[in-house]
Amino acid sequence: MHVKHPLKYIVEENRKGIPFGMYSACTANEIVIEAVLEKAKEDDDYALIEATANQVNQYGGYTGMKPADFVEFCYKIADRVGFPRYRLILGGDHLGPLTWVNKPEKEAMEESKILIRDYVKAGFTKIHLDTSMRVADDDPKSQLKTTVIAERSAELCAVAEETFAELKKNTDSLLMAPVYVIGSEVPIPGGAQEKEEMHVTSVDDFRDTISTFKKIYEKHKLSDAWNRVIAIVVQPGVEFGDADVHRYDRDAAAELSSALDDYPGIVFEGHSTDYQPPKLLKQMVEDGIAILKVGPALTFALREALFSLSHIEKELYADDPEVKCSNFIETLEDKMVENPKNWNKHYHGNEKELKLSRKYSLSDRCRYYLPIEHVDQSISRLLSNLSRKEIPLTLISQYMPLEYNKIRDGIMENTVKNLLKNRVRSCIETYLFAVRPNVPV
């Protein structure tokens, strides 16, 4: 017998017609995670944090963390802010061949199985099985068949189930069995790389995906696991790129949304929901897109706050010989130019346009550079410099007006950490407005 997963409750409530959902913070940034957990603690709520396969994997990913490291990383932050570990739900996003698409199927799938095993063993309980991408020996000119995607997904699900069974054997306590997210029309992580026409998933494709996956899971004796498939990733018509946001169109997605009525145990998981207006996010939840994933928008908000604080720092200390300024904006730019591999496929245009994108793009490729030693050191220096004395409200009004209003109204104390995290909290609050029922507009 398994402990019921909190996400199962959310799915059940949503399918009863209660506009209830959950947002998922897809991030490995310490400041962002801290803000997420502080807000969840304040609300006595659960928090869902997800790591992506290219971010955290058996080789460390671009964060340098393996799955067990990421769990410990999140637990340390939770302990520091006093957030109960049992209320922290950890998810693995795009788990599959994503990082090994240049390898043939056999090798890519073996790597994927190790990845799945490590995630489940480490304690991740929300598993997005993503086998939607072609690998080296797939025909590059043909669309990957749903049967192939489902077969590969079932292979990985079997590994997850075996790993969980081993965990249960070796513990006396009740464990929460993993829940699964599947799909064959899965947006790429981090937003679109090119401007593209947006097509909402057709009802026929959605039904075919459910039918094909269910049949193949049952063939692989995964009926119990199938009962824990809580969501399917479709394209409801939302995406973002370097400078564009495809807004949710409820009418365009109405037929797809109605088709969910035939599948009472499943909701849609919305990827790339970053930068959608609050009312549209709420409409998405009402329409059965009950899990809203957000990533770049959170670190975009953090970057905005860091830039604002950098301008304040220069106003206060640029002419002070006793204080060495952080030069955060310049340091970040230098490191992005020095190592362009994390942004050059996403940003396009002449040198002036590229420079603007590196700083301000919605794709927020800056986030890959925040953990780099020199950039991280400049952030530490920035926060240290601004902690020397209370920042004048006049400067906060100029550069951080949202935060100024909260300080003026007695809602928030004037500290550098509060100024930094409040911008992230503003993004979080947009999602909380969307996923909670009966919140007035």
C-alpha positions as CSV (number, residue, x, y, z in Angstrom):
1,M,0.0,0.0,0.0
2,H,1.3,3.5,-0.9
3,V,0.9,6.8,0.8
4,K,-1.3,9.0,-1.4
5,H,0.6,11.6,-3.2
6,P,-0.5,15.3,-2.6
7,L,-0.7,15.8,-6.4
8,K,-3.3,13.1,-6.6
9,Y,-5.6,15.2,-4.4
10,I,-5.1,18.2,-6.7
11,V,-6.0,16.2,-9.8
12,E,-9.1,14.8,-8.1
13,E,-10.3,18.3,-7.0
14,N,-9.6,19.8,-10.4
15,R,-11.5,17.1,-12.2
16,K,-14.5,17.6,-9.8
17,G,-14.8,21.1,-11.3
18,I,-13.0,22.9,-8.4
19,P,-10.4,25.3,-10.1
20,F,-7.6,24.0,-8.0
21,G,-4.0,23.4,-9.2
22,M,-0.3,23.7,-8.3
23,Y,2.6,25.6,-9.6
24,S,6.0,23.9,-10.1
25,A,9.2,25.9,-9.6
26,C,11.6,24.5,-12.2
27,T,14.8,25.9,-10.8
28,A,18.1,25.2,-9.1
29,N,18.8,28.7,-8.0
30,E,19.2,29.0,-4.2
31,I,17.7,32.4,-3.8
32,V,14.6,31.4,-5.8
33,I,14.1,28.2,-4.0
34,E,14.4,30.0,-0.7
35,A,11.7,32.4,-1.7
36,V,9.5,29.6,-2.9
37,L,9.9,27.7,0.4
38,E,9.4,30.9,2.6
39,K,6.2,31.6,0.8
40,A,4.9,28.0,1.2
41,K,5.8,28.1,4.9
42,E,3.9,31.4,5.3
43,D,0.9,29.8,3.7
44,D,1.3,26.4,5.4
45,D,1.3,24.8,2.0
46,Y,3.2,22.3,-0.1
47,A,6.0,23.4,-2.4
48,L,6.8,21.7,-5.7
49,I,10.4,22.1,-7.0
50,E,11.6,20.4,-10.1
51,A,15.1,19.7,-11.6
52,T,15.5,19.2,-15.3
53,A,17.6,16.3,-16.8
54,N,20.2,18.7,-18.3
55,Q,20.4,20.6,-15.0
56,V,20.8,17.6,-12.6
57,N,21.8,14.2,-13.8
58,Q,24.2,11.3,-13.0
59,Y,27.1,13.4,-14.3
60,G,26.2,16.5,-12.5
61,G,24.5,18.4,-15.3
62,Y,25.2,22.1,-15.7
63,T,24.7,22.7,-12.0
64,G,27.3,20.1,-11.0
65,M,24.6,18.3,-8.9
66,K,23.6,14.7,-9.1
67,P,20.0,13.9,-8.1
68,A,20.9,13.0,-4.5
69,D,22.9,16.3,-4.3
70,F,19.9,18.3,-5.5
71,V,17.7,16.7,-2.8
72,E,20.3,17.5,-0.1
73,F,20.6,21.1,-1.5
74,C,16.8,21.6,-1.3
75,Y,16.6,20.0,2.2
76,K,19.3,22.4,3.5
77,I,17.4,25.4,2.3
78,A,14.2,24.0,3.7
79,D,15.9,23.4,7.1
80,R,17.4,26.9,7.1
81,V,14.0,28.6,6.5
82,G,12.1,26.2,8.8
83,F,10.0,24.6,6.0
84,P,9.0,21.0,6.8
85,R,10.7,18.4,4.6
86,Y,7.5,16.4,4.3
87,R,5.8,19.3,2.5
88,L,8.5,19.5,-0.1
89,I,7.6,17.7,-3.3
90,L,10.6,17.1,-5.6
91,G,10.1,16.5,-9.3
92,G,12.3,15.4,-12.2
93,D,11.5,17.2,-15.5
94,H,12.2,15.9,-19.0
95,L,13.6,12.7,-17.7
96,G,14.7,10.6,-20.7
97,P,17.1,10.9,-23.6
98,L,17.2,14.7,-23.6
99,T,20.9,14.9,-22.8
100,W,21.9,12.0,-25.0
101,V,20.1,12.6,-28.3
102,N,23.4,12.3,-30.1
103,K,23.7,8.7,-29.1
104,P,22.0,5.7,-30.7
105,E,18.8,4.4,-29.0
106,K,20.4,1.6,-27.0
107,E,23.0,3.9,-25.4
108,A,20.6,6.8,-24.9
109,M,18.1,4.6,-23.2
110,E,20.7,3.0,-20.9
111,E,21.8,6.5,-19.8
112,S,18.1,7.4,-19.3
113,K,17.5,4.3,-17.1
114,I,20.4,5.3,-14.9
115,L,19.0,8.8,-14.7
116,I,15.5,7.6,-13.7
117,R,17.0,5.2,-11.1
118,D,19.1,7.9,-9.5
119,Y,16.1,10.3,-9.4
120,V,13.7,7.8,-7.8
121,K,16.3,6.5,-5.4
122,A,17.1,10.0,-4.3
123,G,13.5,10.7,-3.3
124,F,12.0,12.5,-6.3
125,T,8.3,11.5,-6.4
126,K,7.0,13.4,-9.4
127,I,8.5,12.0,-12.6
128,H,8.1,13.5,-16.0
129,L,8.9,10.7,-18.4
130,D,9.9,12.5,-21.6
131,T,10.9,10.3,-24.6
132,S,9.5,12.6,-27.2
133,M,12.9,13.5,-28.7
134,R,14.6,11.7,-31.6
135,V,17.9,10.0,-30.9
136,A,20.9,9.4,-33.3
137,D,19.5,6.4,-35.1
138,D,15.9,7.7,-35.5
139,D,15.0,9.0,-39.0
140,P,15.7,12.8,-38.7
141,K,13.1,13.4,-41.5
142,S,10.2,11.6,-39.9
143,Q,8.1,12.4,-36.9
144,L,8.7,10.0,-34.0
145,K,5.7,7.6,-33.8
146,T,3.6,7.7,-30.7
147,T,4.1,4.0,-30.3
148,V,7.9,4.4,-30.2
149,I,7.6,7.3,-27.6
150,A,5.3,5.2,-25.5
151,E,7.5,2.0,-25.7
152,R,10.5,4.0,-24.5
153,S,8.4,5.7,-21.8
154,A,7.2,2.3,-20.5
155,E,10.8,1.1,-20.4
156,L,11.8,4.0,-18.2
157,C,8.6,3.7,-16.1
158,A,9.5,0.0,-15.4
159,V,12.9,1.1,-14.0
160,A,11.2,3.8,-11.8
161,E,8.8,1.1,-10.4
162,E,11.6,-1.4,-9.8
163,T,13.7,1.3,-8.0
164,F,10.7,2.3,-5.8
165,A,10.0,-1.4,-5.0
166,E,13.6,-1.7,-3.8
167,L,13.3,1.4,-1.7
168,K,10.2,0.0,0.0
169,K,11.9,-3.2,0.8
170,N,14.7,-1.5,2.6
171,T,12.6,0.8,4.9
172,D,10.0,0.3,7.6
173,S,8.2,3.6,6.9
174,L,5.4,4.2,4.5
175,L,6.8,5.7,1.3
176,M,5.0,7.9,-1.3
177,A,4.9,6.1,-4.6
178,P,6.0,8.2,-7.6
179,V,3.4,9.8,-9.8
180,Y,4.0,10.2,-13.5
181,V,3.6,12.8,-16.2
182,I,3.7,11.6,-19.8
183,G,3.2,13.0,-23.3
184,S,4.3,13.0,-26.9
185,E,3.9,16.8,-27.7
186,V,6.3,18.1,-25.2
187,P,7.7,21.7,-25.5
188,I,11.5,21.9,-25.3
189,P,12.9,23.0,-21.9
190,G,13.6,26.7,-21.5
191,G,11.3,28.1,-24.2
192,A,11.3,28.2,-28.0
193,Q,14.6,28.8,-29.8
194,E,13.0,30.3,-32.9
195,K,9.8,32.2,-33.7
196,E,7.2,29.6,-34.7
197,E,3.6,29.2,-35.4
198,M,1.6,27.9,-32.4
199,H,-0.6,24.9,-32.8
200,V,-2.9,23.6,-30.0
201,T,-2.7,19.8,-29.6
202,S,-5.7,18.3,-31.5
203,V,-8.2,16.2,-29.6
204,D,-7.5,13.2,-31.8
205,D,-3.8,13.4,-31.0
206,F,-4.5,13.7,-27.3
207,R,-6.8,10.7,-27.3
208,D,-4.4,8.7,-29.4
209,T,-1.6,9.5,-27.0
210,I,-3.7,8.3,-24.0
211,S,-4.9,5.2,-25.7
212,T,-1.4,4.2,-27.0
213,F,0.4,4.8,-23.8
214,K,-2.2,3.0,-21.7
215,K,-2.1,0.0,-24.0
216,I,1.7,-0.2,-24.0
217,Y,2.0,0.4,-20.2
218,E,-0.5,-2.5,-19.6
219,K,1.5,-4.7,-22.1
220,H,4.6,-4.1,-19.9
221,K,2.6,-5.0,-16.8
222,L,2.6,-1.4,-15.5
223,S,-1.1,-1.1,-14.7
224,D,-0.4,0.1,-11.1
225,A,2.0,2.7,-12.5
226,W,-0.6,3.8,-15.1
227,N,-3.0,4.5,-12.2
228,R,-0.5,7.0,-11.0
229,V,-0.2,8.8,-14.3
230,I,-1.6,12.2,-13.1
231,A,-1.0,14.4,-16.1
232,I,-0.2,14.6,-19.8
233,V,1.9,17.3,-21.4
234,V,0.1,18.8,-24.4
235,Q,0.5,22.1,-26.3
236,P,-2.4,24.3,-25.1
237,G,-1.1,27.3,-27.1
238,V,1.4,28.8,-24.7
239,E,5.1,29.4,-25.3
240,F,7.7,32.1,-25.0
241,G,10.9,32.9,-26.7
242,D,13.6,35.6,-26.8
243,A,11.1,38.5,-26.8
244,D,7.7,37.0,-27.5
245,V,5.0,35.4,-25.5
246,H,2.2,33.3,-27.0
247,R,-0.7,34.1,-24.7
248,Y,-3.3,31.5,-23.7
249,D,-6.4,31.6,-25.9
250,R,-9.2,29.8,-24.0
251,D,-11.4,29.6,-27.1
252,A,-8.6,28.0,-29.2
253,A,-8.0,25.4,-26.4
254,A,-11.7,24.8,-25.6
255,E,-12.1,21.5,-27.6
256,L,-8.9,20.1,-26.1
257,S,-10.0,21.1,-22.6
258,S,-13.4,19.5,-23.0
259,A,-11.8,16.2,-24.0
260,L,-10.4,15.9,-20.5
261,D,-14.0,15.1,-19.2
262,D,-13.5,11.5,-20.5
263,Y,-10.3,11.0,-18.4
264,P,-11.3,11.8,-14.7
265,G,-7.9,10.9,-13.2
266,I,-5.8,13.0,-15.5
267,V,-5.1,16.7,-15.9
268,F,-2.9,18.7,-18.3
269,E,0.6,19.8,-17.3
270,G,1.3,23.3,-18.7
271,H,5.0,23.8,-19.7
272,S,6.4,27.2,-20.7
273,T,3.7,29.1,-18.8
274,D,6.2,31.8,-17.9
275,Y,5.1,35.4,-18.5
276,Q,1.4,34.6,-19.0
277,P,-0.9,37.2,-17.4
278,P,-2.5,36.2,-14.1
279,K,-6.0,36.0,-15.4
280,L,-4.9,33.7,-18.3
281,L,-3.0,31.5,-15.9
282,K,-6.2,31.2,-13.8
283,Q,-8.2,30.3,-16.9
284,M,-5.7,27.6,-17.7
285,V,-6.2,26.0,-14.3
286,E,-10.0,26.3,-14.7
287,D,-9.6,24.5,-18.1
288,G,-7.8,21.5,-16.6
289,I,-4.2,22.7,-17.0
290,A,-3.8,22.1,-13.3
291,I,0.0,21.9,-13.1
292,L,1.7,25.1,-14.1
293,K,5.4,24.9,-14.6
294,V,7.5,28.1,-14.3
295,G,11.3,28.4,-14.5
296,P,12.9,31.2,-16.5
297,A,10.3,33.8,-15.3
298,L,11.5,33.2,-11.7
299,T,15.2,33.8,-12.5
300,F,14.2,36.6,-14.8
301,A,12.6,38.3,-11.8
302,L,15.8,37.6,-9.8
303,R,17.9,39.1,-12.5
304,E,15.7,42.2,-12.6
305,A,16.2,42.7,-8.9
306,L,19.9,42.2,-9.1
307,F,20.2,44.8,-11.9
308,S,18.1,47.3,-9.8
309,L,20.3,46.7,-6.8
310,S,23.4,47.2,-9.0
311,H,22.2,50.6,-10.0
312,I,21.4,51.5,-6.4
313,E,24.9,50.3,-5.4
314,K,26.5,52.6,-8.0
315,E,24.5,55.5,-6.8
316,L,25.7,54.9,-3.3
317,Y,29.3,53.9,-3.7
318,A,30.6,54.7,-7.2
319,D,32.6,57.6,-5.9
320,D,33.6,56.0,-2.5
321,P,37.2,55.0,-2.5
322,E,36.7,52.7,0.5
323,V,34.1,50.5,-1.3
324,K,34.8,48.3,-4.2
325,C,31.6,48.0,-6.3
326,S,30.5,44.5,-7.4
327,N,30.1,45.4,-11.1
328,F,27.6,42.6,-11.3
329,I,26.0,43.7,-14.7
330,E,29.4,44.0,-16.3
331,T,30.7,40.7,-14.8
332,L,27.7,38.8,-16.0
333,E,28.0,40.2,-19.5
334,D,31.8,39.3,-19.7
335,K,31.1,35.7,-18.6
336,M,28.3,35.3,-21.1
337,V,30.4,36.7,-24.0
338,E,33.3,34.5,-22.9
339,N,31.2,31.3,-23.0
340,P,28.3,31.7,-25.5
341,K,27.2,28.1,-25.7
342,N,24.3,28.6,-23.3
343,W,22.7,31.4,-25.3
344,N,23.9,31.5,-28.9
345,K,21.1,29.1,-30.2
346,H,18.5,31.2,-28.5
347,Y,19.5,34.8,-29.4
348,H,19.6,36.2,-32.9
349,G,20.5,39.6,-34.5
350,N,23.3,42.0,-34.8
351,E,25.8,42.7,-31.9
352,K,23.6,45.4,-30.4
353,E,20.6,43.1,-30.4
354,L,22.5,40.2,-29.0
355,K,23.8,42.4,-26.1
356,L,20.3,43.4,-25.3
357,S,19.1,39.8,-25.4
358,R,21.9,38.6,-23.1
359,K,20.7,41.1,-20.5
360,Y,17.0,41.2,-20.9
361,S,15.7,38.2,-22.9
362,L,12.6,36.4,-21.7
363,S,14.5,33.2,-22.3
364,D,16.7,34.3,-19.5
365,R,19.8,32.4,-20.5
366,C,21.6,34.5,-17.8
367,R,20.5,31.9,-15.3
368,Y,23.1,29.5,-16.6
369,Y,25.8,32.0,-15.6
370,L,24.7,33.0,-12.1
371,P,26.5,30.0,-10.4
372,I,29.8,30.7,-12.2
373,E,32.4,31.6,-9.6
374,H,33.1,35.2,-10.6
375,V,29.4,36.0,-11.1
376,D,28.5,34.4,-7.8
377,Q,31.2,36.4,-6.1
378,S,30.0,39.7,-7.6
379,I,26.4,38.9,-6.3
380,S,27.9,38.3,-2.8
381,R,29.8,41.6,-3.0
382,L,26.7,43.4,-4.2
383,L,24.6,42.2,-1.3
384,S,27.4,42.8,1.2
385,N,27.9,46.4,0.0
386,L,24.2,47.2,0.2
387,S,24.0,45.7,3.7
388,R,26.5,48.3,5.1
389,K,23.6,50.8,5.7
390,E,19.9,51.1,5.2
391,I,19.2,51.9,1.5
392,P,17.4,55.3,1.1
393,L,13.7,54.9,0.3
394,T,14.2,57.5,-2.5
395,L,16.5,55.1,-4.4
396,I,14.2,52.2,-3.7
397,S,11.3,54.2,-5.1
398,Q,13.4,55.0,-8.2
399,Y,14.7,51.5,-9.0
400,M,12.3,49.1,-7.2
401,P,8.9,50.8,-7.0
402,L,7.0,47.6,-6.1
403,E,9.2,47.0,-3.2
404,Y,9.0,50.7,-2.2
405,N,5.3,50.4,-1.9
406,K,5.5,47.4,0.4
407,I,8.1,49.1,2.6
408,R,6.1,52.4,2.7
409,D,2.9,50.5,3.6
410,G,4.7,48.5,6.4
411,I,4.3,45.2,4.7
412,M,8.0,44.6,4.2
413,E,11.2,45.5,6.1
414,N,13.8,47.5,4.2
415,T,16.6,44.8,3.9
416,V,18.6,43.9,0.9
417,K,17.5,40.2,1.1
418,N,13.9,41.3,1.2
419,L,14.4,43.6,-1.8
420,L,16.0,40.8,-3.7
421,K,13.5,38.1,-2.9
422,N,10.3,40.2,-3.2
423,R,10.7,40.4,-6.9
424,V,10.7,36.6,-7.1
425,R,7.8,36.5,-4.6
426,S,5.8,38.7,-7.0
427,C,6.2,36.1,-9.7
428,I,5.2,33.3,-7.2
429,E,2.1,35.2,-6.1
430,T,0.9,35.4,-9.7
431,Y,1.0,31.6,-9.8
432,L,-0.7,31.2,-6.4
433,F,-3.5,33.5,-7.6
434,A,-3.9,31.1,-10.5
435,V,-3.9,27.8,-8.7
436,R,-6.1,28.6,-5.8
437,P,-9.9,28.7,-6.1
438,N,-12.1,31.6,-5.0
439,V,-9.3,34.2,-5.1
440,P,-10.8,37.5,-6.2
441,V,-9.5,39.2,-9.3
